[in-house]
Amino acid sequence: MSDTAQPQLLHLVIGGELVDLEHNTFKNLDQVDIVGVFPNYATAHAAWKAKAQMTVDNAQMRYFVVHLHRLLDPEQDEKHSH
C-alpha cells in the first residue's frame, strides 16, 4: 500500500431470520446469509440495501453491516479522528 492510498475499512454484510424483533438472535445459524466482505461502508451499504429490499416481505428477516475494521484494529477510529 502506498502512502497516499486510503486505509482499507473492511465491512461484512450478513443476514438471516431472527428469533424475534426485540433481539439480534438468528433462528438458525446454519442459514445465516453471508453476503460478503466489502472494502468500504458505501459498497457494504449498497449490498445491505439490496438484500434488505429483496426480503422486505419477511418481517423476521434482517441484514446487518458489521464494521470488521473496528474489530481488527479497535484503535483505528481513534487514530483517524485526530
Contacts in CASP RR format, 6 or more apart in sequence:
PFRMAT RR
TARGET T0000
AUTHOR 0000-0000-0000
METHOD contacts of the structure
MODEL  1
MSDTAQPQLLHLVIGGELVDLEHNTFKNLDQVDIVGVFPNYATAHAAWKA
KAQMTVDNAQMRYFVVHLHRLLDPEQDEKHSH
1 8 0 8 1.000
7 69 0 8 1.000
7 76 0 8 1.000
7 80 0 8 1.000
8 39 0 8 1.000
8 69 0 8 1.000
9 39 0 8 1.000
9 40 0 8 1.000
9 41 0 8 1.000
9 67 0 8 1.000
9 69 0 8 1.000
10 37 0 8 1.000
10 38 0 8 1.000
10 39 0 8 1.000
10 68 0 8 1.000
10 69 0 8 1.000
10 72 0 8 1.000
11 37 0 8 1.000
11 38 0 8 1.000
11 39 0 8 1.000
11 40 0 8 1.000
11 41 0 8 1.000
11 43 0 8 1.000
11 44 0 8 1.000
11 65 0 8 1.000
11 66 0 8 1.000
11 67 0 8 1.000
11 68 0 8 1.000
11 69 0 8 1.000
12 34 0 8 1.000
12 36 0 8 1.000
12 37 0 8 1.000
12 38 0 8 1.000
12 44 0 8 1.000
12 65 0 8 1.000
12 66 0 8 1.000
12 68 0 8 1.000
13 35 0 8 1.000
13 36 0 8 1.000
13 38 0 8 1.000
13 44 0 8 1.000
13 47 0 8 1.000
13 48 0 8 1.000
13 51 0 8 1.000
13 63 0 8 1.000
13 64 0 8 1.000
13 65 0 8 1.000
13 66 0 8 1.000
14 32 0 8 1.000
14 33 0 8 1.000
14 34 0 8 1.000
14 35 0 8 1.000
14 36 0 8 1.000
14 63 0 8 1.000
14 64 0 8 1.000
14 66 0 8 1.000
15 26 0 8 1.000
15 32 0 8 1.000
15 33 0 8 1.000
15 34 0 8 1.000
15 35 0 8 1.000
15 51 0 8 1.000
15 61 0 8 1.000
15 62 0 8 1.000
15 63 0 8 1.000
15 64 0 8 1.000
16 26 0 8 1.000
16 27 0 8 1.000
16 31 0 8 1.000
16 32 0 8 1.000
16 33 0 8 1.000
16 61 0 8 1.000
16 62 0 8 1.000
16 63 0 8 1.000
17 26 0 8 1.000
17 27 0 8 1.000
17 28 0 8 1.000
17 31 0 8 1.000
17 58 0 8 1.000
17 60 0 8 1.000
17 61 0 8 1.000
17 62 0 8 1.000
18 24 0 8 1.000
18 25 0 8 1.000
18 26 0 8 1.000
18 27 0 8 1.000
18 60 0 8 1.000
18 61 0 8 1.000
18 62 0 8 1.000
19 25 0 8 1.000
19 26 0 8 1.000
19 27 0 8 1.000
20 60 0 8 1.000
21 59 0 8 1.000
21 60 0 8 1.000
24 62 0 8 1.000
24 64 0 8 1.000
26 32 0 8 1.000
27 60 0 8 1.000
33 51 0 8 1.000
33 63 0 8 1.000
35 47 0 8 1.000
35 48 0 8 1.000
35 51 0 8 1.000
35 63 0 8 1.000
36 47 0 8 1.000
37 68 0 8 1.000
38 44 0 8 1.000
38 47 0 8 1.000
41 65 0 8 1.000
41 67 0 8 1.000
44 65 0 8 1.000
45 65 0 8 1.000
48 63 0 8 1.000
48 64 0 8 1.000
48 65 0 8 1.000
51 63 0 8 1.000
52 62 0 8 1.000
52 63 0 8 1.000
55 61 0 8 1.000
55 63 0 8 1.000
69 76 0 8 1.000
70 76 0 8 1.000
70 77 0 8 1.000
END
